[in-house]
Each structure stands twice: as C-alpha cells, then as structure tokens.
Amino acid sequence: MTTNLTKNKPSPSSGMSWRLKFITFIVLIALLYQKNQPPPPKVCGSPNGPPVTSTRIKLKDGRYIAYKEWGIPKENAKYKIVFLHGFGTCRFDIPSFSQEVFEELGVYLVSYDRPGYGESDLDPKRSVKKIATDLEELADNLNLGSKFHVIGYSLGGASTWSVVKHIPHRLLGVTFLAPVSNYWWSGFPSNVTDQAWNRQLTRDKWSVWIAHHAPWLVYWWNTQTVFPASSVIAKDIRLFCPDDLKLLPGFASRASYIAQVDQQGVYESLHRDMKVGFSKWDFSPLDLPNPFPNNEGSVHIWHGAEDRIFAVHMSRYIAQKLNWIQYHELPTAGHMFPFEDGMADHILKTFLKGD
C-alpha cells in the first residue's frame, strides 16, 4: 500500500516542470498583451497632439469632425454630395472631379475625415451604425437640407451600405466606387466569397481574418515584424494592376498632406477601420430594400474587373441580386480608376444626369 502511494506521488522535478511551463505561458501572454497595447493617441488640438488646421463641426457626443468643401457654394448648388474616403486616406483624397464639371452641374461636395483619420476625433465606440449617424449629423450641421447624395470609395464604399441601411429617408442618390465588401456578410454563396477571398495576397487573408475573428490582435498583427501583415498598409506594389500603375505618379501631390492621414495613431485610424469594416455586421447589403421605390433616386456601383485590392466578385453578385442597382464594371480597371483623367467627371454626370 505504501509502495503504491509512493509510486503515484508526483516527484519534485515533475512539479517544477509543470510550474515552469505555467510561468512561461503567463510570461508569453503578458508579453503579447504588452505588444498588443497601442500607444496613447495624439489627439488633434491636445497639448501633445497635432494642431487643428481644418474647419470642424462638433457632434452631439462631443467629438469633432474635420471636413473640406469642394465645387460651388452650397447656397447656389443644385446637387449636394457627401463623400466618404477610403482606407488610409483623408478628406483631401477625393476622385479627380474637375471644377468645370462641378460648375456645369451645380455641385457642392463635402468630404470629411472619418473618425481617427486626419483631424477628426477618434471614436473608441466606432460601429457600423455610427458611420451613418456621423454622416447625418455632419449634413445637418452644414445645412445640406433634408436630402442629399452620397458617394463612397473603397472601404468608404463599404461604410456607405450603413448609410443606405440606416438613413435611406435622407438620400437622393448613392454611388459606390470600388467598394470593399465584408467576406462574412450573409446571403452570398461560398463560390462567390471564395473567388473574392482567393484573389487576395496571403498576407491580406491573414490580416482580414484576424480583423474579423480576433480583432483584439489587430494592432499587434499589423505592427509586428515576424510575419507579413496587411499589404495595403505596406503599399505592396503587387496590389496594382497595369491600369493602376499608370495612375500612381499622379499621387505624388499627396506628399503635402499624407502625414495627416494617421497622425493621431495607426490604431485609431487604420486598425479601427479594419476592425469595423470586417466585423460581424447586423445586416447584409442583400437584405436591403430599394431606397428609391418610386425611382426618385438611383444607386450605382462602379468596380474595376482587375481590382487587386478588393476583387469584383461580391459587387457583381450584389448587382445581380438587387435589380435596383445600376452596375458599371470596367474591364481593364483596377482600384484606382476614379483618379483617371475624365473618369470622375463621367461618373458624376452618369450619377446626376444619367448621361
């Protein structure tokens, strides 16, 4: 009896081994936690933050939104448009609309820094729905009237679905330009999402997967140097098709303001954008009814067939299923087509005049 008890009793060395493994595990968790904590944001206008150089409005929750106005004075405008910029950009990054066409059509356009970008305050509670309420408050503060038009580009295009969902009664028309889609939206057949998913670089599959399934790791994943993180953040040249490459020299002018884009911190701008864009949404675009059942407005999607930043497949499927969408697929274009000479003006005329 005594022998058996002695044989089954753990030895001091085995207990030490278990403790060592446990301590090592705790240390690794602590290190990962430390690495995953972004530095404090540098809030615009704060003592240690960048200066405020833009015009801003104050929202009901106390946050400030920075904006820039384009085109003709809104008091004289026939069309008032709110523009949502894409990932890693800011209020200065609008398509290549010409002042001549703004004047010809009578267009006033306002672009604004989405939360955490540029000089707009960060929003720790950023959500899909708040995209729409922020835009609505901006429009009301600027006295754009009871209804207005909206254009969204890239990840700002994904955000625009929230506008269609939550404030359709405020809309006169909507245009999506190269919109990003969420691979986890409901209603899409697996072959469609698989086609889009597999057009990504492997590093982007990981980045997007983490943004959806482990959003608490987004900061660490996109700042560590062991594994390749988001190619969009890294500006990997493989993301650009031949048509895109021709347009890249035209972006040299961004040098005058590019530092503003993530000046409050990459976590509050880029990483929160990824977390919201690829989070679990409470709706799918496929669930949405026509916001203009009496043809009092129109919805357009423009997408390049050679887009390597976000493949065309999900946009194409949305247009097939929602017959109220006017779909424009550009056979050789990539993600940057709104910046091609004359293209933005063509898009604007099609949107507002049906040309």
N, C-alpha and C positions, 0 to 999 in steps of 0.2 A: 504493500500500500504506500509506504513511504517512498519507495523507489519510483512508483508511477507519478506521484506528486512532484517529485524532484525532476523527473524527465519532462513533464509538461510545463514546468515553470519557465517563463522566458528568461534568458540569460541577460546579464547586464549589457553585453555587447549588442544584442538584438534590440534592446530598448533604446540604446544610444543611437543605433542606426535609424530607428523609426523617428526619434526626436530630431535627428539631423535632417532627414528628408522633410519633415514638417516645417522646420525652421527655414530650410532652403526655399520651400514653396511659399511661405509667408514673405520672405525677402523678395522673391521674384514678383509676387503680387504687389508688394509695396513699391518696388521699382517701376512696374508697369503703371501703377496708379500715378506715381510722381511724373512719369514721362507723358501721361495722358492728360495732365492738367495744363491747359493753355495759360500763357501769361496773362496778367490783367489787361483788359483792352485799353487802348489810348483814345479815350472819348474826345471827340471834337469839341473845342471850347473849354475843356477842363484844364487845370494848371499844367499837367504834363502831356496834354494831348495836342493834336494839330489845330491850327487856327480855323475858325469858321470864315470862309471866303465867299460862300454862296448865299442865295436867298433861300430861306427856310420857312416852313409853316409848322405850327405846333398842333399835335394831335390831342385828342381828349385824354389819353393816358399820360400825357406829358412829354412824349417823345417828339423830336424834331425830324422833319423830312426835308432834305435838300432837293431843289428842283432847278430846271433850266427851261426857258421858254424859247420857242423857235417859230418861224413863219411870220404871220401878220398879227397885229394886236388883237387880242381875243374879243374886244368890243366890236370889231369890224368883221370877225370871222364867220363864215358860213358853216365851217366844219371845225369842231374842237376835238382834238385827239390826245389821249393819254398813252404814252409809250413805256413799256416795261423792258428794261435792258436785260441782257443775258448774263451768264455766269462769268465772273472775273472781269466785269466791265462796270461802267457807271453812267451817270446822266449825260455825259458828253458823247457816249457811244450810240448814236442813232444811225440808221441807214443813210445812204448818200442822197437824201432828198435835196432838190435844188430850191433856192429861194424863188426862182422864177415860177416853178410849179406851185409852190406854196401860195404865191400871189395870184396866179392864174385861177386856182381852185378856191381860194379864200380860206386857207388852212392856218389854224393856230395849233401848235403841238407843244405839249409839255412832257419832258422826260424827267424822271426823278431817281435818286439813289435809293434802291431798295434797302431795307434795314441792314445796318452794319457795313454797307458799302459807302465809299466816298465820304460825304459829310452828313449822312443820315444816322441818327442814333441807332445803336444796336437794340435788338429785341430778344431778350432771353426766352420769351414766350412765343416766339415766332411760330406760326402754324399755317396750314393751307388756307383756312378760312380768313385769317388776318391779312393775307395778301389782298383779298377783295375789300375788306373794311378799310385798310390803309389807303387803297386807291380811291375809294369812295369819299373818304374824309379829305383827301388832297383835292379832289374835284370840287367838293363843296366849299373848301376854304378859298379856292381860286375862282369861285362863282362861274363854273362851267355850264351851269344850267341843270335841268332835271335829267337830261340825257346827253350822252357823248359817245365818241368812238374810242376803241381801244386797239392797240397793236402790241403784240408781244413777240419777242425774238428769243430763240434758243431756250434756255431754262426760264427766261421770262415768258416764253410761249407756254411752257408747262403751267406757270403761275396763272396765265390768262384763263385756263379752264376754271380756276376758282372764281374768277370774275363772272364767267358765264353761269356758273352754278349758283352763286350767292347774291349777285345783284343784276339779274337779267333785265329787270324793270328800268335800269339806268342806262341801258345800252341802245345805241343807234346802229352799231355795226362792230364786227370784230375781225381782225386779221392775225393769223398765226404765221410767223416766219421761221422756217426750220425748227419747229417746236421739238423740244425734248419730251419724251414720254416716260412714264413710270412702268418698268417691266412687270410690276405686281398689280397693275390695275386689273380689275375683274372684267370678264367677258371676252378676253382675247384668246383665240385658240393657241395652243402651245407652239404650233408650227410658225405662227406669226412672231410671237415673242422670242422664240428660239432663233429665228432668222436675224432679228434685230440684235439680240444678245450676242450672237456669234460673229457679228461684224465688228465688235469691239476688240481692241487690243487686250491681251490677257491681264495686264496691269489694271485696266479700267474695269474689267469684270470683277476683280477683287475689290477695287475701291467702291464700286456701286453696291456690291454685295454687302460690304461692311456698313455702308451708309444705311442700308435697309435693315439688316439683321443685327448689327452690333453698333448702333450709332454712337455709343459711348466711347468707341475706339477710333472714331473718325479723325480726331486731332492727331493721335499717336501715329496712325497708319500713314497719314499724309505728311508727317514731318520726320519720321524715322528714315534711316538711310540704308537699312539692310535689304529691304525689298523695294522694288519699283512701285511707286504709288501712282496717283492719277496722272495720266499723260496730258490731260487738258491743263492741269495746273503746271505741269512741267513744260508745256508747249512743245510737245513731241512733233517733229515735222511730219511724221507718218500719218498724222491726222488730216493732212491737207491733200485733197485731190488736185490734179493738174489745174483745173479752173481756179481753185482756191490759191494755189501757189502764185498764179499771175497777179492776184489781188494783194498779196502780203506787203509788197513795197509801199502800198498806199496807206498802210497803218503806221508808218514812221512818225506821222504827226501826233500819235498818241503819247510820244515821249514827253510832251509838255504837261500831261496830267496823269500819266499812268501810275505814278506813285500814290495818287489819291485813292485808287481803287480799294486797296486793302490796308490803308494807313492806320485803321483802328484795330487791326489784327486779323490774321488769316482765318482764325477760328470764327470770329463774329461775322465775317463776310463770306468767304468761300465755303468753309466747312458747315456752317449752319445752313447755307443754301443747299448743299448736297443732302444734309440730313432731312430737310423739309421736302425737297423735290423727290427723293426716293424713299420717303417714309410710307407708312401704311395710310393711304387716303381713305376717307369715309365715303367716297364716290368714285365712279369711273366716268370718263367722258362719254362712254357708250350708253350710260344711263340718262343722259341729259335730254330734255325735250328741246324742240326748236325754240330759241328765244324770240323768234320773229315769225309767229304762226300766220300772220296776215301779210307777210312779205314787206313789212315796214323797215326792214334792215337786212343785212347779209353777213354771212360768216365765210371767211376764206382761209384755206390752208395752202401755203406755198412751201414746197420741200424739194431739195435737190436729190436726184436719184443717186448721185455719187457722194452723198454726205457721209463722211467717215467719223464725224464726231457723234452724231446720232443718226443711225440708219433710217431710211424712209419707210420701212415696212409697217410700223404701227400707225403712222399718219395715213398711209394708204388704206389701211383697214378701217380706220375711223371714218374716212370719207366714203368708203363703200357701204358702211352700215348706217351712217347718218346722211340721208339724202338731201338734207337742207344745207349741207356744206358744199361750197364751190371749191373744188380741188385743182391745184395747179402744180403739176410735177415737172421739174426742169431736168431734161435727160442727162446733161453733162455737168450740171452744177453741183457744188459741194455745200458746205455750211455757210460760206461767206458771200453768197450771191446777192444779198441786199446791198452790198457795198460795191457792186459792179456799176460802172458808169451807165446811167439811164435806167437801171433796173428798179431802183427805189421809186422813181417817178412813175414808171409803168405800173408798179404795184399800187401806188397811191391813186392813180387815175382809174384803175380797174376797181379798186375798193369803193371809191366815192362816186364815180360816174358810170361804172360798168363798161368802160372802154375795152 
